[in-house]
Amino acid sequence: MEDERTEHKRSTSEMREAMESVASILNKHGSGTLYFGVRPSDGEVVGQDVSEKTLRDISQAFTNRIEPRVVPAIERLETEGGKAYVKVSFAGDDRPYACDGRYRIRSADEDLPVGAALLEQMMLERAAGRSPWDRRPSGRPIADVDEDTLRAYVERGVERGRIPFPYIDARDALSRLGLLCDDDILTNRMLLRLARPHVAHGRAGERRPHADTRQPSGGGHAVRHGQGCRDAHPEQHAP
């Protein structure tokens, strides 16, 4: 039987409707299964001709109709009685997905239009996922790092079994922890974990903190206080 993650079509003559359901299911659940040659009302295999061209047509429908692109797993199956049918498995984490430029979302076994507010929310989530704030460059150079504090931080992580490498120098440690961008610029994540505020000088030489509203207070202090950030992948989460 059909449900929120499963769609049945009697044949590939219903390709457009099938692709609408694919986009709809992706927007609701991120993955699902589509069958051709199966009766929607009760899930019984009725069969259809399945040639190499049939499989290519299904693949091309995904390429031409679904945006962002999804690469499905397409299988030709056959019942004991010799009825051929097709199983298509698909998944994606880049929602919202559109079919022919239109956005829908699954509700039970129906594909309903996505409302403006929900569509905006999904668009913002996708943008944040592609360029998360904590991986962006902070504008703070590696020269701002207090090496003694950073070394103690790494050594503590090694002792606790959370960091799998010894401390060599600041650049090596920050790079392996995923806390360094291009041109030796620290990531925002570095500030969240180990930052302390800038210190500015007043007119009479008075030192006073410079507020950075993006940073939480507290935590360790390895930074004294751009350019694209490398797609850094830390070998292990820091403690």
LINTAVEN-V860624 format. One line per field, one symbol per residue. ss: DSSP state (H for helix, E for strand, L for the rest). phi: phi as a letter, one per 40 degrees, with the letter a starting at -180 (. if undefined). burial: I if it has 24 or more other C-alpha atoms within 12 Angstrom, else O. A space follows every 50 residues. Layout:
BEGIN
ss = ???
phi = ???
burial = ???
END
This chain:
BEGIN
ss = LLELLEEEELLHHHHHHHHHHHHHHHHHHLEEEEEELELLLLLLELLLLL LHHHHHHHHHHHHHHEELLLLLEEEEEELLLLLEEEEEEEELLLLLLEEL LEEEEEELLEEEELLHHHHHHHHHHHHHHHLLHHHLEEEEEHHHELHHHH HHHHHHHHHLLLLLLLLLLHHHHHHHLLLELHHHEEEHHHHHHHLLLEEE ELLLLLEEEELLLLLLLLLLLLELLLLLLLLLLLLLLLL
phi = .cacbbbbbcaccbcdcccccdcccdccbgaabbbbgbcccbgccbgacb bccdccccdcccccbcbccbbcbbbcbacccgccabbbbaaabbccbbbf gbbbacafbbbbccccccccccccccccccacdcccccgccccccccccc ccccccccccgbbcbccbaccccccccgbbbcffcccccccccbcbcdbb bccbgccacbcbccbccggcbbbce.hcccccbccaccc
burial = OIOIIIIIIIIIOOIOIIIIIIIIIIIIIIIIIIIIIIOIOOOOIIIIOI OOOIIOOIIOIIOOIIIIIIOIOIIIIOOOOOOIIIIIIIIIOIIIIIIO OIIIIIOOOIIOIIOOOOOOOIOOOOOOOOOOOIIIIIIIIIOIIIIOII IIIIIOOOOOOOIOIIIOOIIOIIIIIIIIIIOIIIIIIIIIIIIIIOOO OOOOOOOOOOOOOOOOOOOIIIIIIOOOIIOIOIOOOIO
END
